[in-house]
């Protein structure tokens, strides 16, 4: 009978990343996918026959390109564990740079009810992380996908974090409202980009935005001035080579203090600007 060590060796030979294999095997065994110490300590244990089919299914789905987060049903982000599935994008560590900037841009605690808007919330990653760290902030999260909102609302309820949700495309979801910070990780991959081949299991509508990937970014930048308080910030995640283009968009629409911030890899991943005036 195959031991757990044998199973991991076979998965590696089939082309599966070792960490992915360990997490999926732990999940199949009904243990925390992060309990690698247990797996190392029990690598000589036989794989229970009752688990064999479950493990085989997970292995084949991962080899077919399905994200580990979908197979586990969860993804860690910003200190939270978010439930995810194929209705939403898998939250990426790159987006934590956007969250940190949003936290920096918000008025300090003690100010009159700061307001933040998360456009295109997906699983709720940005909104819920800010809510967990700034409970004084009134947070609204929107998405054009009703399915995505179901996922985000379930995460908010499970984590007991007070976020208001609204259905609609970009600023049309919150007509007439104004915010201190608008943050968004919109679709920004160009249609036909070769990177899409590795993302076929994730919702395409949350990935692509026109021939150059900037269609949704253009729309948000054009609409945001009417939804920002004077002195408010618009902060946008974008592709690795789009920072200059997004800064130009912000400047052309009247934003000042325009700049960019790097992700953990040192790539300009977010750009933003402040709407003129004083809070």
C-alpha angles and dihedrals in degrees: 000000000000117000123218088257090054091050092053091047091052091048090052091050088052089056103262119143110250096234091048090050093050093050093047093046091051089049091051089051091054094248131121108284088227096056095101091147089064091049093051091048091050101038091122093056116109118248105254109245090230089061097048098088093044091051092047091052093050091047094052093046092051092047087052088059103260110151117256089232091061091049092050093039092227145070131196115234132163093349092308131103109228125195110231138176139162092295090074140036117261107255111248127213088235089072092062087077088062091049092052091050091049090052090049092048097050118098110262123268111280093044118120106282102305113217127217128186122202108198116204094009099183106178090002094254099145098038095045095046091052090046091053092053102035108035090171093066121096104226130196122186124192138187135175088218115081088197091057091051090055089057093046094047091050090052092049092050094047092048092041093231119150108234125150115222129208131185119225149082113294114299093355086078092066107035116188096005126124131206141191093224131020113192126181141173097194129174108287108160116113116243108261094022111155091231090071090074089073093047102055093122094058124079107277092208089065093051113043131059115176133299094314099028093244103098096101093039089054091050094049094047091050094049101039100079091068090053100046130087113231106279091024123138133235111202122185136185115216144164124298092258101036103078096100092048093049092047088052091051092051093048092047090055094052104264118145133201086042114180147134137241130211129237123226090280091057093252121138096250104159134039129187148162141198123244108236120259138055127287 
